[in-house]
Amino acid sequence: MKKWNFENTKDTPLGRVTEEAAARFETLGYSPADFYEQWPCFLGAKQIGRFMSMHDCYMRTLGLAGHMAEVGVYRGGMTMFLAKLSLLYEPHATTQVHGFDLFDMDLPRIDDGPQYIEPYERIREMIEVQGLQRYAILHQMNVVTKLRDFFTEYPHLQFKLVFLDAGVYDVVTTCIREFWPRLSNRGIMVFDQYNHEAAPEETRAIRDSLPAEAIIRSFPNGWMPTAYVVKGERA
């Protein structure tokens, strides 16, 4: 008997680009420049919704003091998206985007599932070739064992937007413990897979770690990230 997949009950064909469509794109003669400049032609609505959700969060924090952070950078899409938003909306502010990830560190695999591993040097080069070094700063580390030491070394760091894209219990609990006290009042913490069967340990970690009074909200246009909380918000 097939296991019921709760989160796909509202899926539509427009949500993601199908394998057939992706294969067809490759036969139509588009150049890499076309993919850069005409990207809405090729992305599914869900992927666009992902970046819309983060844009909404960013705009809600615009003017708040603090940096931004992503834990779970993978290929750098969201880290560089946030860096470019900062470039557009606050080019002269001190705001930075701090990206934390193992990248290609030689560590044992967590499980037999997908391994989101990307070479650190390739992401760093992507940042440098676009002149984003001032906006996007990478930290190659195991946050479970090293994040507390990092903040001991840099105690001044304050954040206004934190995106947890990890899905692992120890990672999420560690990040909430370390980032929450450093999150500005009215700052936002975003969760990629809350209330989603893709990463049930993330939901458990949030239950165990967030303050009881925190109000967890969903995104109206979101696929993933799925939820966020505004520090200091009251019902």
Secondary structure, DSSP 8 states (H G I E B T S, - for coil): -----GGGTT--TTTS--HHHHHHHHHTT--HHHHHHTGGGTS-HHHHHHHHHHHHHHHHHTTSSSEEEEE--TTSHHHHHHHHHHHHH-TTS---EEEEE-TT-----SSSS------HHHHHHHHHHTT-TTTEEEEES-HHHHHHHHHHH-TT--EEEEEE----HHHHHHHHHHHGGGEEEEEEEEESSTT-TT-HHHHHHHHHHS-TT--EEE-TT-SSS-EEEETT---
